[in-house]
Amino acid sequence: MSTMASAPSSDALYLLHEGTQYQSYRYLGFHLEEKDSVRGVRFAVWAPNAKQVNVSGSFNGWDGRNMA
């Protein structure tokens, strides 16, 4: 499990927005992480025109509308 990744730099965000960030896997998707001895998952998407983003899993009965 990795430690918490730092936020993307302003240059990385610029390239992501431009469509030339070829290492976006470092920032987007899910990443198992640990911070202050607490294990968890960081999840990020790039969806600038999305009205809503849902995440589903065993933690919410596989229903992305229910964020328990």
Biopython code that builds the backbone (N, CA, C, O; Angstrom):
import numpy as np
from Bio.PDB.StructureBuilder import StructureBuilder

atoms = [
    (1, "MET", "N", (0.845, -1.162, 0.000)),
    (1, "MET", "CA", (0.000, 0.000, 0.000)),
    (1, "MET", "C", (0.896, 1.232, 0.000)),
    (1, "MET", "O", (1.855, 1.311, 0.768)),
    (2, "SER", "N", (0.585, 2.171, -0.848)),
    (2, "SER", "CA", (1.409, 3.370, -0.939)),
    (2, "SER", "C", (0.989, 4.383, 0.119)),
    (2, "SER", "O", (-0.053, 4.248, 0.759)),
    (3, "THR", "N", (1.816, 5.381, 0.279)),
    (3, "THR", "CA", (1.437, 6.493, 1.146)),
    (3, "THR", "C", (0.628, 7.478, 0.317)),
    (3, "THR", "O", (0.572, 7.367, -0.907)),
    (4, "MET", "N", (0.016, 8.419, 0.967)),
    (4, "MET", "CA", (-0.812, 9.386, 0.259)),
    (4, "MET", "C", (0.002, 10.100, -0.811)),
    (4, "MET", "O", (1.076, 10.638, -0.540)),
    (5, "ALA", "N", (-0.515, 10.097, -2.001)),
    (5, "ALA", "CA", (0.152, 10.787, -3.098)),
    (5, "ALA", "C", (-0.132, 12.273, -2.984)),
    (5, "ALA", "O", (-1.192, 12.685, -2.515)),
    (6, "SER", "N", (0.809, 13.051, -3.410)),
    (6, "SER", "CA", (0.582, 14.489, -3.384)),
    (6, "SER", "C", (-0.406, 14.853, -4.491)),
    (6, "SER", "O", (-0.596, 14.104, -5.449)),
    (7, "ALA", "N", (-1.012, 15.992, -4.340)),
    (7, "ALA", "CA", (-1.942, 16.475, -5.349)),
    (7, "ALA", "C", (-1.177, 16.757, -6.635)),
    (7, "ALA", "O", (0.008, 17.086, -6.591)),
    (8, "PRO", "N", (-1.839, 16.632, -7.773)),
    (8, "PRO", "CA", (-1.165, 16.940, -9.041)),
    (8, "PRO", "C", (-0.712, 18.395, -9.068)),
    (8, "PRO", "O", (-1.390, 19.279, -8.545)),
    (9, "SER", "N", (0.422, 18.626, -9.674)),
    (9, "SER", "CA", (0.928, 19.993, -9.804)),
    (9, "SER", "C", (0.055, 20.774, -10.784)),
    (9, "SER", "O", (-0.741, 20.191, -11.520)),
    (10, "SER", "N", (0.210, 22.067, -10.785)),
    (10, "SER", "CA", (-0.554, 22.885, -11.729)),
    (10, "SER", "C", (-0.175, 22.539, -13.167)),
    (10, "SER", "O", (-1.021, 22.600, -14.059)),
    (11, "ASP", "N", (1.084, 22.178, -13.401)),
    (11, "ASP", "CA", (1.499, 21.748, -14.743)),
    (11, "ASP", "C", (0.807, 20.460, -15.146)),
    (11, "ASP", "O", (0.356, 20.323, -16.283)),
    (12, "ALA", "N", (0.720, 19.502, -14.207)),
    (12, "ALA", "CA", (0.061, 18.227, -14.498)),
    (12, "ALA", "C", (-1.420, 18.461, -14.802)),
    (12, "ALA", "O", (-1.969, 17.836, -15.709)),
    (13, "LEU", "N", (-2.067, 19.350, -14.053)),
    (13, "LEU", "CA", (-3.474, 19.651, -14.309)),
    (13, "LEU", "C", (-3.658, 20.349, -15.658)),
    (13, "LEU", "O", (-4.630, 20.093, -16.370)),
    (14, "TYR", "N", (-2.731, 21.218, -15.997)),
    (14, "TYR", "CA", (-2.795, 21.879, -17.303)),
    (14, "TYR", "C", (-2.731, 20.842, -18.426)),
    (14, "TYR", "O", (-3.528, 20.881, -19.364)),
    (15, "LEU", "N", (-1.779, 19.918, -18.322)),
    (15, "LEU", "CA", (-1.638, 18.887, -19.351)),
    (15, "LEU", "C", (-2.858, 17.973, -19.397)),
    (15, "LEU", "O", (-3.277, 17.546, -20.473)),
    (16, "LEU", "N", (-3.431, 17.673, -18.227)),
    (16, "LEU", "CA", (-4.633, 16.845, -18.182)),
    (16, "LEU", "C", (-5.770, 17.547, -18.920)),
    (16, "LEU", "O", (-6.467, 16.934, -19.730)),
    (17, "HIS", "N", (-5.949, 18.815, -18.641)),
    (17, "HIS", "CA", (-6.996, 19.592, -19.295)),
    (17, "HIS", "C", (-6.748, 19.699, -20.803)),
    (17, "HIS", "O", (-7.686, 19.677, -21.600)),
    (18, "GLU", "N", (-5.500, 19.812, -21.170)),
    (18, "GLU", "CA", (-5.110, 19.930, -22.573)),
    (18, "GLU", "C", (-5.250, 18.598, -23.315)),
    (18, "GLU", "O", (-5.351, 18.574, -24.542)),
    (19, "GLY", "N", (-5.255, 17.495, -22.570)),
    (19, "GLY", "CA", (-5.358, 16.170, -23.187)),
    (19, "GLY", "C", (-4.020, 15.534, -23.486)),
    (19, "GLY", "O", (-3.958, 14.552, -24.226)),
    (20, "THR", "N", (-2.941, 16.073, -22.925)),
    (20, "THR", "CA", (-1.611, 15.518, -23.195)),
    (20, "THR", "C", (-0.931, 15.022, -21.922)),
    (20, "THR", "O", (0.288, 14.854, -21.903)),
    (21, "GLN", "N", (-1.691, 14.789, -20.870)),
    (21, "GLN", "CA", (-1.122, 14.241, -19.629)),
    (21, "GLN", "C", (-1.120, 12.722, -19.774)),
    (21, "GLN", "O", (-2.126, 12.066, -19.504)),
    (22, "TYR", "N", (0.004, 12.171, -20.196)),
    (22, "TYR", "CA", (0.103, 10.745, -20.499)),
    (22, "TYR", "C", (0.355, 9.892, -19.266)),
    (22, "TYR", "O", (0.488, 8.673, -19.374)),
    (23, "GLN", "N", (0.422, 10.507, -18.113)),
    (23, "GLN", "CA", (0.592, 9.761, -16.870)),
    (23, "GLN", "C", (-0.561, 10.036, -15.911)),
    (23, "GLN", "O", (-0.379, 10.066, -14.694)),
    (24, "SER", "N", (-1.745, 10.235, -16.473)),
    (24, "SER", "CA", (-2.908, 10.548, -15.640)),
    (24, "SER", "C", (-3.282, 9.399, -14.711)),
    (24, "SER", "O", (-3.999, 9.601, -13.731)),
    (25, "TYR", "N", (-2.801, 8.199, -15.013)),
    (25, "TYR", "CA", (-3.044, 7.063, -14.119)),
    (25, "TYR", "C", (-2.474, 7.325, -12.727)),
    (25, "TYR", "O", (-2.887, 6.689, -11.758)),
    (26, "ARG", "N", (-1.540, 8.246, -12.625)),
    (26, "ARG", "CA", (-0.977, 8.581, -11.310)),
    (26, "ARG", "C", (-1.965, 9.348, -10.444)),
    (26, "ARG", "O", (-1.854, 9.341, -9.218)),
    (27, "TYR", "N", (-2.930, 10.007, -11.073)),
    (27, "TYR", "CA", (-3.864, 10.858, -10.351)),
    (27, "TYR", "C", (-5.296, 10.340, -10.375)),
    (27, "TYR", "O", (-6.048, 10.518, -9.416)),
    (28, "LEU", "N", (-5.669, 9.691, -11.488)),
    (28, "LEU", "CA", (-7.061, 9.280, -11.664)),
    (28, "LEU", "C", (-7.256, 7.800, -11.351)),
    (28, "LEU", "O", (-6.302, 7.024, -11.311)),
    (29, "GLY", "N", (-8.498, 7.435, -11.133)),
    (29, "GLY", "CA", (-8.816, 6.051, -10.777)),
    (29, "GLY", "C", (-8.735, 5.877, -9.267)),
    (29, "GLY", "O", (-8.835, 6.842, -8.510)),
    (30, "PHE", "N", (-8.554, 4.639, -8.845)),
    (30, "PHE", "CA", (-8.465, 4.415, -7.400)),
    (30, "PHE", "C", (-7.046, 4.023, -7.031)),
    (30, "PHE", "O", (-6.342, 3.357, -7.790)),
    (31, "HIS", "N", (-6.654, 4.452, -5.856)),
    (31, "HIS", "CA", (-5.318, 4.176, -5.348)),
    (31, "HIS", "C", (-5.425, 3.793, -3.878)),
    (31, "HIS", "O", (-5.948, 4.558, -3.068)),
    (32, "LEU", "N", (-4.928, 2.609, -3.538)),
    (32, "LEU", "CA", (-4.877, 2.190, -2.144)),
    (32, "LEU", "C", (-3.800, 3.002, -1.455)),
    (32, "LEU", "O", (-2.663, 3.064, -1.923)),
    (33, "GLU", "N", (-4.158, 3.623, -0.345)),
    (33, "GLU", "CA", (-3.214, 4.509, 0.330)),
    (33, "GLU", "C", (-3.338, 4.378, 1.838)),
    (33, "GLU", "O", (-4.273, 3.773, 2.363)),
    (34, "GLU", "N", (-2.374, 4.960, 2.504)),
    (34, "GLU", "CA", (-2.364, 4.976, 3.961)),
    (34, "GLU", "C", (-1.929, 6.356, 4.433)),
    (34, "GLU", "O", (-0.939, 6.908, 3.953)),
    (35, "LYS", "N", (-2.681, 6.901, 5.379)),
    (35, "LYS", "CA", (-2.342, 8.193, 5.950)),
    (35, "LYS", "C", (-2.618, 8.131, 7.451)),
    (35, "LYS", "O", (-3.705, 7.741, 7.877)),
    (36, "ASP", "N", (-1.640, 8.512, 8.232)),
    (36, "ASP", "CA", (-1.767, 8.482, 9.697)),
    (36, "ASP", "C", (-2.203, 7.099, 10.185)),
    (36, "ASP", "O", (-3.064, 6.982, 11.057)),
    (37, "SER", "N", (-1.602, 6.065, 9.619)),
    (37, "SER", "CA", (-1.868, 4.668, 9.973)),
    (37, "SER", "C", (-3.288, 4.212, 9.634)),
    (37, "SER", "O", (-3.729, 3.174, 10.128)),
    (38, "VAL", "N", (-4.004, 4.955, 8.811)),
    (38, "VAL", "CA", (-5.348, 4.568, 8.389)),
    (38, "VAL", "C", (-5.289, 4.208, 6.915)),
    (38, "VAL", "O", (-4.895, 5.021, 6.078)),
    (39, "ARG", "N", (-5.685, 2.980, 6.607)),
    (39, "ARG", "CA", (-5.702, 2.527, 5.221)),
    (39, "ARG", "C", (-7.017, 2.916, 4.566)),
    (39, "ARG", "O", (-8.074, 2.895, 5.196)),
    (40, "GLY", "N", (-6.933, 3.268, 3.300)),
    (40, "GLY", "CA", (-8.137, 3.650, 2.577)),
    (40, "GLY", "C", (-7.896, 3.689, 1.094)),
    (40, "GLY", "O", (-6.867, 3.224, 0.603)),
    (41, "VAL", "N", (-8.842, 4.243, 0.388)),
    (41, "VAL", "CA", (-8.794, 4.339, -1.065)),
    (41, "VAL", "C", (-9.041, 5.788, -1.463)),
    (41, "VAL", "O", (-9.985, 6.426, -0.997)),
    (42, "ARG", "N", (-8.189, 6.281, -2.319)),
    (42, "ARG", "CA", (-8.408, 7.604, -2.925)),
    (42, "ARG", "C", (-8.941, 7.356, -4.318)),
    (42, "ARG", "O", (-8.364, 6.573, -5.072)),
    (43, "PHE", "N", (-10.021, 8.002, -4.667)),
    (43, "PHE", "CA", (-10.640, 7.819, -5.975)),
    (43, "PHE", "C", (-10.841, 9.181, -6.620)),
    (43, "PHE", "O", (-11.391, 10.092, -6.000)),
    (44, "ALA", "N", (-10.399, 9.321, -7.859)),
    (44, "ALA", "CA", (-10.549, 10.590, -8.574)),
    (44, "ALA", "C", (-10.900, 10.330, -10.026)),
    (44, "ALA", "O", (-10.395, 9.391, -10.642)),
    (45, "VAL", "N", (-11.763, 11.162, -10.564)),
    (45, "VAL", "CA", (-12.136, 11.091, -11.977)),
    (45, "VAL", "C", (-11.970, 12.474, -12.596)),
    (45, "VAL", "O", (-11.987, 13.488, -11.898)),
    (46, "TRP", "N", (-11.813, 12.496, -13.891)),
    (46, "TRP", "CA", (-11.812, 13.742, -14.642)),
    (46, "TRP", "C", (-13.079, 13.706, -15.489)),
    (46, "TRP", "O", (-13.144, 13.018, -16.508)),
    (47, "ALA", "N", (-14.074, 14.454, -15.054)),
    (47, "ALA", "CA", (-15.356, 14.476, -15.750)),
    (47, "ALA", "C", (-15.900, 15.903, -15.710)),
    (47, "ALA", "O", (-16.880, 16.174, -15.015)),
    (48, "PRO", "N", (-15.276, 16.806, -16.444)),
    (48, "PRO", "CA", (-15.622, 18.224, -16.330)),
    (48, "PRO", "C", (-17.068, 18.552, -16.699)),
    (48, "PRO", "O", (-17.591, 19.568, -16.242)),
    (49, "ASN", "N", (-17.722, 17.736, -17.501)),
    (49, "ASN", "CA", (-19.105, 18.014, -17.892)),
    (49, "ASN", "C", (-20.113, 17.124, -17.183)),
    (49, "ASN", "O", (-21.304, 17.164, -17.491)),
    (50, "ALA", "N", (-19.647, 16.330, -16.246)),
    (50, "ALA", "CA", (-20.549, 15.415, -15.531)),
    (50, "ALA", "C", (-21.444, 16.192, -14.582)),
    (50, "ALA", "O", (-21.016, 17.152, -13.942)),
    (51, "LYS", "N", (-22.681, 15.763, -14.505)),
    (51, "LYS", "CA", (-23.605, 16.332, -13.531)),
    (51, "LYS", "C", (-23.533, 15.560, -12.225)),
    (51, "LYS", "O", (-23.901, 16.072, -11.168)),
    (52, "GLN", "N", (-23.057, 14.323, -12.307)),
    (52, "GLN", "CA", (-22.993, 13.481, -11.114)),
    (52, "GLN", "C", (-22.020, 12.338, -11.370)),
    (52, "GLN", "O", (-21.895, 11.850, -12.493)),
    (53, "VAL", "N", (-21.336, 11.924, -10.315)),
    (53, "VAL", "CA", (-20.460, 10.753, -10.363)),
    (53, "VAL", "C", (-20.813, 9.889, -9.156)),
    (53, "VAL", "O", (-20.854, 10.384, -8.030)),
    (54, "ASN", "N", (-21.063, 8.620, -9.382)),
    (54, "ASN", "CA", (-21.388, 7.692, -8.300)),
    (54, "ASN", "C", (-20.319, 6.626, -8.202)),
    (54, "ASN", "O", (-19.728, 6.220, -9.202)),
    (55, "VAL", "N", (-20.084, 6.186, -6.995)),
    (55, "VAL", "CA", (-19.151, 5.100, -6.738)),
    (55, "VAL", "C", (-19.929, 3.992, -6.048)),
    (55, "VAL", "O", (-20.647, 4.242, -5.080)),
    (56, "SER", "N", (-19.789, 2.783, -6.538)),
    (56, "SER", "CA", (-20.495, 1.667, -5.906)),
    (56, "SER", "C", (-19.502, 0.592, -5.517)),
    (56, "SER", "O", (-18.447, 0.436, -6.132)),
    (57, "GLY", "N", (-19.864, -0.143, -4.481)),
    (57, "GLY", "CA", (-19.026, -1.229, -3.990)),
    (57, "GLY", "C", (-19.715, -1.922, -2.844)),
    (57, "GLY", "O", (-20.860, -1.612, -2.514)),
    (58, "SER", "N", (-19.024, -2.852, -2.241)),
    (58, "SER", "CA", (-19.619, -3.597, -1.132)),
    (58, "SER", "C", (-19.958, -2.682, 0.041)),
    (58, "SER", "O", (-20.811, -3.022, 0.860)),
    (59, "PHE", "N", (-19.300, -1.523, 0.132)),
    (59, "PHE", "CA", (-19.547, -0.582, 1.220)),
    (59, "PHE", "C", (-20.927, 0.068, 1.127)),
    (59, "PHE", "O", (-21.416, 0.601, 2.124)),
    (60, "ASN", "N", (-21.570, 0.039, -0.049)),
    (60, "ASN", "CA", (-22.907, 0.618, -0.180)),
    (60, "ASN", "C", (-23.869, -0.311, -0.912)),
    (60, "ASN", "O", (-24.806, 0.137, -1.572)),
    (61, "GLY", "N", (-23.620, -1.612, -0.785)),
    (61, "GLY", "CA", (-24.514, -2.603, -1.392)),
    (61, "GLY", "C", (-24.535, -2.547, -2.904)),
    (61, "GLY", "O", (-25.538, -2.913, -3.517)),
    (62, "TRP", "N", (-23.457, -2.100, -3.521)),
    (62, "TRP", "CA", (-23.310, -1.986, -4.968)),
    (62, "TRP", "C", (-24.355, -1.063, -5.578)),
    (62, "TRP", "O", (-24.734, -1.220, -6.739)),
    (63, "ASP", "N", (-24.816, -0.104, -4.792)),
    (63, "ASP", "CA", (-25.780, 0.879, -5.256)),
    (63, "ASP", "C", (-25.129, 2.258, -5.147)),
    (63, "ASP", "O", (-25.025, 2.812, -4.053)),
    (64, "GLY", "N", (-24.700, 2.801, -6.262)),
    (64, "GLY", "CA", (-23.994, 4.069, -6.266)),
    (64, "GLY", "C", (-24.805, 5.247, -5.792)),
    (64, "GLY", "O", (-24.249, 6.312, -5.524)),
    (65, "ARG", "N", (-26.118, 5.079, -5.681)),
    (65, "ARG", "CA", (-26.965, 6.157, -5.174)),
    (65, "ARG", "C", (-26.942, 6.236, -3.664)),
    (65, "ARG", "O", (-27.330, 7.252, -3.087)),
    (66, "ASN", "N", (-26.491, 5.173, -3.017)),
    (66, "ASN", "CA", (-26.519, 5.080, -1.555)),
    (66, "ASN", "C", (-25.110, 5.223, -1.010)),
    (66, "ASN", "O", (-24.360, 4.247, -0.986)),
    (67, "MET", "N", (-24.740, 6.398, -0.578)),
    (67, "MET", "CA", (-23.394, 6.620, -0.043)),
    (67, "MET", "C", (-23.416, 6.485, 1.464)),
    (67, "MET", "O", (-23.447, 7.478, 2.191)),
    (68, "ALA", "N", (-23.398, 5.247, 1.925)),
    (68, "ALA", "CA", (-23.474, 4.948, 3.358)),
    (68, "ALA", "C", (-22.209, 5.355, 4.075)),
    (68, "ALA", "O", (-22.101, 5.175, 5.288)),
]
sb = StructureBuilder()
sb.init_structure("model")
sb.init_model(0)
sb.init_chain("A")
sb.init_seg("    ")
for serial, (resi, resn, name, xyz) in enumerate(atoms, 1):
    if name == "N":
        sb.init_residue(resn, " ", resi, " ")
    sb.init_atom(name, np.array(xyz, "f"), 0.0, 1.0, " ", f" {name:<3s}", serial, name[0])
structure = sb.get_structure()
